[in-house]
Amino acid sequence: MKIQLSWRLWLRLCLLVIVIVLLIVRLAPLHRGKTPAERPITDLAASSPLNQLGAGVVPAEAYEVYSGIYRTPSPDPLVFAENSFTDIPQVDGSCLKPSRPEEQEMADAFVADNRQSHRWEQKFSIAQGYRLLPRTEVAKARYCLTTHGRDAAACENYKQLRYVRFLGVPGFDQTHTHALVSVVKSCGGFCGTGGIFAVEKTGDTWQRSPTTDFTRNCSWMY
């Protein structure tokens, strides 16, 4: 009698262990599958789109900032797109990592000022000189860059061109002595570089600030 009871108990224990193992095997994938849903990735292009059409001209003080940045002659012709444009890489949500109040002011202003695309005018003070291309000409110039001027007649006006530069509208702090700016250099198609960086006003001149964690991850290449 004792041997029979022990055998039955052993069988029940074995069945119980098998059931527990099966439950663990089936529930473990479900638990892992829920992890991404608990930490959703926000698509900034949908939640906070930039460069939308509809804005007017760029604010006057923005020209002073970029004129200071380009006071040193560039080795290639300066050609700017007439319409402002920028991008904010989504590194951990955003590449911008403000750690001080003035940095947060600049970041907020930069996003707000670039929600819509503004129009640049011939108001830069750049000794080297520059060209400002309307939207239709930008498309032609990028085509010529992409094809390396294969259509000589159509690309005659762009044969010295290496980049079309797209400028973002500066985002200032409250003192208007520090700002975030953006430059995207397009060499046609999927060719180019870009970046967001901080600048500061020293005396009457704007110049690039030392790179910190605030904008360290805001440069890209494509």
N, C-alpha and C positions, 0 to 999 in steps of 0.2 A: 504493500500500500504506500509506503513512504517513497519507494523508488518511482512509482507511477506519478505521484504528486510532484516530485522534484523534476521529472521529465516535462510535465505539463507547464510547470512554472518556467523552466528554461526555454521552452518553445515560445511562451508568451513574451518573455523578455527579448528574445531574438526578433520576433515580429515587431515589437515596439521600437527596437533600435532601427529596424529597416524602415519603418514608417517615418521616424524622425529624420533619418538620412535623406529620404525622398523629399520630405518637406523642405529641408535646407537647400537641396539641390535645385528645387523648383522656385523657391522664393528668393534665392540669392540674386539671380539675374534681374528680377523685378526691382529689387532694392537698388542695384547699381544703375538701372535705367532711370530712376527718379532723380539721380544726382544732378544732371545738367539742368533739369527743370527748376531746381532749387536756386541756381545761380544763372539766371538768364543773361545773355549778352545783348545790351541795348544797341540797336542799329542807329547811329547818329545821323546817317543819311535820311532816315525816316522820322526820327524824333526831333532832330534839330537840323533841318536841311540848310545848306549855305548856297550863296550865289544865285538866288532866285531873281528873276527879272522884275523890273518895276521901280527900282530906285533912281534917284536923280544923279547929279554930279557929285564927285568926291569932295569932302570938306577941304577948305583952303589950306589948313595947316598940314595936311597929309603930304603936300608937294614939298614942303620944307624938309620933311623927314627923309624922303627918298632922294631928294637933291643932295642931302648930306651923305647918304650912303654911297651915291655914285659920283662923289666929287673926285675920286681917284679914277683916271681914265681906264676903261676896260680894253682888253686886247682885241675885242671883237665889237662890231657895231651894236649900239643899244637900240633895240626895237621892242616897244611895249605894246601889249594888247590894250585897246581902248577901254574894254570892259574889265573891271576888277574881278579877280578870281582867287580862291584859296582852297585849301583842304586841311583838315586836322586829322592826322593818322590816329586810328583807334588802338592805342597801346594801353592796355588795362582800362579801357573806356575812353581815354583821351591821352594824347601824348603830352599835353600841357599839365604840369604838376606844380601848381602854385603852393608855396609854403609861407608866404608873407602877405599881409593885407594888400600892399601895392601890386604884388603879382596877381592876386585874385582880381583886383580892379582891372588890370590889363587884360586878363583872360576873359572876363565877363564882357568888357567893352569890345574886344576883338571879335568874339562870337556874335554879339549884337550888331556890330557895324558891318559884318560880312554875311548876314542872313540874306541880304539882297545885293545883287551886283550893281556897282556904281560906275559912272562913266568918267574916265580920266580926260583932262583937257591939256592943251599945250601950255602948261604953267610950271613945268619943271625948270629949275635953274641948273643945267648940267653943261659945263664948259665943252665937253666932248661932243655934245649934240646927240640927238635921238630922233627916232621916228615913232609915231603913234598910229597903230593900225586898227581900223574899224573891224567889226566882226567878220564881214565878208572877206576882207583882205587877210585876216588872220588865217582863215581856212585855206586860202591860196598859198600863203607863205608856208604853212605847215605841210601842204601837199608837196611843194617844191623841196622842202627839207627832207621829207620822207623818200622822195624819188631821186634825191641828189641832183635836182635840176634837169631831169631827163628831157623835159619839154623846154628847150632853151628859150623859145620865143615867149612862152607864158611865164617863165621864171626869170626873165631878164632883170626885173626890179628887185629880185631877192637873191641874186647870185653871190653877193658878199655876206649873206645872212648865215649865222650859225645857230642862233636861238631866237625864239619869240619869248619874251618875258611877260609873265602874268603877275601883277602886283595885287596884294590884298590891301584892304583899307586898314590903316593902323588903329590899334586899340590902345588908348592912353590911360595912364593912371590919373588920379585926381589933380596932381600938380602939373600934368602935361609936360613933364620932363623925362618921362620914361614911356616906352610904347612897345607893343608887339607888332612886328611886320612879317610879311610873307612874300617870298619870291619863288615862282615856279618857272624854270627854264626849259622850254620845250624845243627839242630838235627834230620834231616830227613823229607822228604815229605813236608808238610805244617807246619813245626815246626821250629822256629828260631827267632832270633832278628838281628837287623842291625842298623848301624848309621854312620853318617859322622860327624867328629869333628875336631877342630883345635888343632894343637900342636905347640910348640915353642922350640927353642934350647937355653938352659941355660948352658953356658960353653961348655962342650963337650957332654951334655946329652939332648936328646929330651924327652919332657914330655907333657902331655895334658894341654891345656890352659883352663882357666875358661870359662864356657859356657856363650855365649851371644846370642843376637837375630840373629846373623850371622848363627848359626847352630842349634838354639834351637828346630826347628821343623823337624830336620833331623834324628830322631830316630824312629824306627818302630818295630813292633812285628807281626809275622804271624804264 
